[in-house]
Amino acid sequence: MADKLLEFTASETARRRKINNDAPESVIENLRNLCQNVLQPLRDYVGEPITSYKWHDGERHTDMDVARKWFDFLKYNTDYDQLILETANHLDFWIHVSCRRDPKLNRHHVIYYMKKN
């Protein structure tokens, strides 16, 4: 199971700073639920691991078109509790998504956080 958690726990910062970033046993069932109900459907839709990035100016940035496409897929095709599309600089975009183990408790709460420069 540990190798399947690498997409959640792999961190260059944790490796550099020698931080144990392993998922605690107490959250593994929640991660499994998130994977089955939200992330795997997105991965199937995308057709590859969900870590695509676009490179500009020598830095890694998440493309807004990709973020919007993935966000819209999650919004209309998965059972989530909260879904957030966020940017702090209008160059890097990321998605936060959560779901509850009891799907009846999912609120389908959508937030767009587009901080102005």
C-alpha positions in Angstrom: 0.0 0.0 0.0 2.9 2.4 0.8 4.0 2.6 -2.9 0.4 3.6 -3.9 0.5 6.5 -1.4 3.6 8.1 -3.1 1.5 10.5 -5.1 0.3 11.9 -1.8 3.4 11.8 0.2 6.3 12.4 -2.3 7.8 15.8 -1.4 11.1 17.2 -2.5 11.0 19.5 0.5 10.4 16.6 2.9 13.2 14.6 1.3 15.6 17.6 1.5 14.7 18.3 5.1 14.5 14.7 6.1 10.9 15.0 7.2 8.8 11.8 7.5 5.9 12.6 5.1 4.3 9.1 5.4 0.5 9.1 5.7 -0.6 8.1 9.2 -2.6 4.9 9.4 -5.5 6.9 10.7 -6.0 8.8 7.3 -5.4 5.9 4.9 -9.0 5.0 4.6 -9.9 8.6 3.9 -7.3 8.7 1.2 -8.6 5.5 -0.3 -12.1 7.0 -0.4 -10.8 10.2 -2.1 -8.9 8.1 -4.7 -11.8 5.8 -5.5 -14.5 8.5 -5.7 -12.7 11.6 -7.0 -9.1 11.2 -8.1 -9.3 8.0 -10.0 -12.2 9.2 -12.1 -10.1 12.3 -12.9 -7.1 10.2 -13.7 -9.2 8.1 -16.0 -10.5 11.2 -17.7 -7.0 12.7 -18.1 -5.5 9.4 -19.2 -2.3 9.8 -17.2 -1.2 10.7 -13.6 -2.6 14.1 -12.6 0.6 16.0 -12.4 0.8 17.8 -15.8 2.6 21.1 -15.8 3.5 23.7 -18.3 6.9 25.4 -18.2 7.5 29.1 -18.6 10.5 31.2 -17.8 12.4 28.2 -16.5 9.9 27.6 -13.7 7.2 25.0 -13.3 3.6 26.4 -13.5 0.2 24.8 -13.7 -1.6 25.9 -16.9 -5.0 27.6 -16.2 -6.6 25.8 -19.1 -5.6 22.4 -17.7 -6.7 23.5 -14.2 -10.0 24.7 -15.4 -10.6 21.5 -17.5 -9.8 19.3 -14.5 -11.8 21.5 -12.1 -14.9 21.3 -14.4 -14.6 17.5 -14.7 -14.5 17.2 -10.9 -17.3 19.6 -10.5 -19.7 17.8 -12.9 -18.6 14.2 -12.7 -17.5 13.4 -9.1 -19.1 13.3 -5.7 -17.0 15.8 -3.7 -17.6 17.7 -0.5 -15.5 20.8 -1.3 -13.8 21.9 -4.5 -11.6 24.9 -4.8 -9.8 26.4 -7.8 -7.2 28.8 -6.5 -4.4 31.1 -7.6 -2.3 33.7 -5.8 -0.5 35.1 -8.8 -2.6 34.2 -11.9 0.3 32.1 -13.2 0.1 29.1 -10.9 -3.3 27.4 -10.4 -4.2 24.5 -8.1 -7.2 22.6 -7.1 -8.2 21.5 -3.6 -10.7 18.7 -3.4 -12.2 16.7 -0.5 -14.9 14.2 -0.1 -16.5 12.6 3.0 -16.6 8.9 3.6 -20.3 9.0 3.9 -21.3 10.5 0.4 -24.7 11.7 1.9 -22.7 14.3 3.8 -20.9 15.8 0.7 -22.0 19.4 0.3 -20.8 20.0 -3.3 -19.4 23.3 -2.1 -17.5 25.1 -4.9 -15.1 28.0 -4.3 -13.1 30.1 -6.8 -10.3 31.9 -5.1 -8.6 34.2 -7.6 -6.5 36.6 -5.6 -5.9 39.9 -7.3 -2.3 40.9 -7.9 
